[in-house]
Amino acid sequence: MMSRTQITLEAELQRRAKQRASDLGVSLAEYVRQLVTRDLGAPAPKVSAAMVFDLGSSGGSDIARNKDAMLAEAFGTARTPARRRKGLPG
């Protein structure tokens, strides 16, 4: 959870900080958060889960197109004959 903080900077320092944040492609607030985090040694922010996408090859499979056939094959090969318990009707 974040809490809001207000700081006062000299005009020239604010201008340079905004320019540096812009150069880095982040907001001034994010730039200041990064500086404070680095200075205090706080843990780095968690990595986005999106970074794990597109890391490997599917080997040409198309699950969206072939899912019904794949499921039928998986269930068909995994099916074993049902065993009856002794003494139960059925």
N, C-alpha and C positions, 0 to 999 in steps of 0.2 A: 504494500500500500504506500502510496506517495503522499507527501504533505507539501503544501505550497510554501515557498520562501520568497521573500522580496529582498533584493540586494541593490545597493547604490554603487554605480561605477562612474568614474570621470568620463566625460563625453568622448575623448579620444580613445580611452581604453575600451569603452563600449563599442565604438565604431570598429576598432581592430578585432575585438572578440566576435562581433557579428560577421565580419569579413572572413575570419578564420573558420567559423562555423559553416558559413556558406561554401567555402572552399572544400570543406570536409563533407558537404552535403547533408548537414544536420542542422537542427534548430539551435538557437543560442542556449536554450534551456538544456538540451541534450549535451551540448558542448560543455557546459558548466558541470552537469552531472558526471560526465566522463572524467573531467579534471579532478573533481572531488573524490570520485571513486579511485582513481589512480593514486592520488595523494594519500588517501587513508588506507589503501590496501584492501579495500572491500572486495568481496568475490566478484568475478566477472559476471555479466548478465548471462542468463541461460541462452543456449544456442537454439535458433528456430528449428522446429521439426521439419520444416520445408527443405532443409539442407540435405535430407536423405533421399529426396526424389531424384530420379533420372541418374542414379549412380551406376546402374548395371544394365545389362542387356537381357531381354526376355527370351532371347534365342528365337525370335520370330513368332512366338505364340501370340494369339489374339484371344485373350480370355473373354472379352466382351462379346466377340463374335461366336466363339466356340464353347461357351460355358455350359450349355445344355448337353452337348456331346461329352464334355469332360466330366460333368457330374454323373451322367449315365454310366460312363466307363468306370468311374471311381466306385460308384455304388454297386455296379454289376460285378466287379472283381472282388469287392470286399464282402459281398454277401455270402454267408455260410448257411447251410441248412439249419432250420430251427430244431432245437432239441426239445423233446417232451419230457416232462417230469413224470415219474412213475406215480400212478394213482390219481392223476388229474385227468378229467375228461377233455377230450378235444381233439 
